[in-house]
Amino acid sequence: MPDAVALQTTGAIARLLINGLQAGAIYILLAVGLSIILGTLKFVNFAHGALYIIGAYLGLIIAQDPSFGGKLAEWGFGDIGLGFGYLAALVVVPLVVFVIGVLMERFVARPFYDRPDTDQILLTYGIALILTELFRVLFGGASRSIDQPPWARGSATGVPVLGDALTALGINAVSTWRIVIILLTAVLVGIVFVLIEYTDFGLTVRAGTVDAEMVELLGVKLSRPYLVVFGIGAALAGVAGLVGGPLVNFNPDYGATILVPAFLTVVVGGVGSIRGAVIAGLSFGLIQAGLVQFGFSEWAQVGIYAVAAVVLLVRPQGLLGQEVAA
């Protein structure tokens, strides 16, 4: 009996960790993109949630063959799905959203780098509203979801080696897709972290963050690294929309819904800190998963804001943020 109780307890803890990691993965993908843009370029991008929606709808069109309402249906283009599968979407979506991010940096963000934060917020919030209404007009307001790819359906306990490990931990069933999201997020964030922290490109970006004028005087043009950073941040938001699509129904308004906890993750983790964004995202995911698992699902979202308030009262600069001298 004690062994059974211990196995049951271990299973509950392991299930909490997996669910928390999966929930936090979406926040992390969004927050890391936001954090490197805000920390490096000092640009407040309230259109980041719209990039999430672009990734979700683009992934739906590439992976499946859905039927849309709205103006597309009126114009005879309601069935524009390509049906190429999820792996194709996983390749195409980040590339397309990266290009969109590059164009945003060049024609939207760059002219506003020296403008007040309020100007940047008004500009990007206006763009987000325009994109939201454009998607509503074109695709209709119905909620959508992306089908899980066939290779990621079912329980992960049927996967060799991984299934044995989960069974040993007392987990009888966990979605394979949850494991895929956790691994994919870890790989992408790891690549971005190495790029920013351990390459010459990252050194240039970090030096420009500290003293852009001095870096320019040394003959290094920061416009190109900044272009790439903005594109990477946008691509991560697009991937977040793609991997979140099979988990949560989305519509044109969902970008604004997901933007608030994403910004909160950045602030709690510390602006510009990839490590901080990861820690804050994981913390939020575990809080949500814990409240749901223990029967307090209606408090899941409230719990995030309560913890964020406590953290920011103790450390206004965030968990790993740098305190700025007045």
Secondary structure, DSSP 8 states (H G I E B T S, - for coil): -HHHHHHHHHHHHHHHHHHHHHHHHHHHHHHHHHHHHHHHH----TTHHHHHHHHHHHHHHHH------HHHHHTT-S-------HHHHHHHHHHHHHHHHHHHIIIIIGGGTTS-HHHHHHHHHHHHHHHHHHHHHHH-S--B-----GGG-SBGGGSTTHHHHHHHTT----BHHHHHHHHHHHHHHHHHHHHHHHSHHHHHHHHHHHHHHHHHHTT---HHHHHHHHHHHHHHHHHHHHHHTTTS-B-TTHHHHHHHHHHHHHHHH-TT-HHHHHHHHHHHHHHHHHHHHTT-GGGHHHHHHHHHHHHHHH-TT-SS------
